[in-house]
Structures are given as C-alpha cells and as structure tokens.
Amino acid sequence: MEHARRRQVSADDRNMWAKTDVPCAGGPVDGRSLLVPIDENGAPPERIDQTWLWIEYGGELLDADMNGVYELESIAGGGPPWVYVWTSALPCQRSTDHER
C-alpha cells in the first residue's frame, strides 16, 4: 500500500516543476532566454532580480551592469508569448561602489 501512495502524483506536483523559456531584451543576458517556473495559471514570475541572475549565471555576470531587474511583458497583450525587459534601477537606488 505504501508503494502505491508514492507513485501517485497530483496535478499540483506536476505543475510545481513546470517551466518555460522567456527571452530577455536588454540588460546582462540580452538575447538569451531564461528558464523560469510557471505558476498555477501558467504565467512566469513578474520580475527577475539580481539574486536569481547570480544563481543562474554566476561568474558570467562579473563585468555586467547588474543595477536593474527584468520585468515581464506580454507581447500579445495579456498572455503568452512573454518577454523579460530590462529596467534599470532608479538613480537613488544605484550603487555607490564607484564613488568609494
């Protein structure tokens, strides 16, 4: 009986691992696609920040301008296909590392 329970997979479990490729425009991974998870409605995350990019791309981004985020936009107006568009941080949020 225990074996039978382990083999059952609910729809929620299958969706937990569902992912989609979303192309990026601008920013440090311009022209590449990000493989991102989708939610229960089939939509990718609304925003991809620096943390996610560092985890996925690490050392490839050392010389990149990372002062911004990717924001999800619908190409067709309200649904797929989507694209992530780079949005730079506001001047008050910019890093002051260069001034030190």
Buried (B, 14 or more C-beta within 10 A) or exposed (E): EEEEEEEEEEEEEEBEEEEBEBBBEBBBBEEEEBEBEBEEEEBBBEEBEBEBBBEBBEEEBEEEEBBBBBBBEEEEEEEEEBBBBBEEBEEEEEEEEEEE
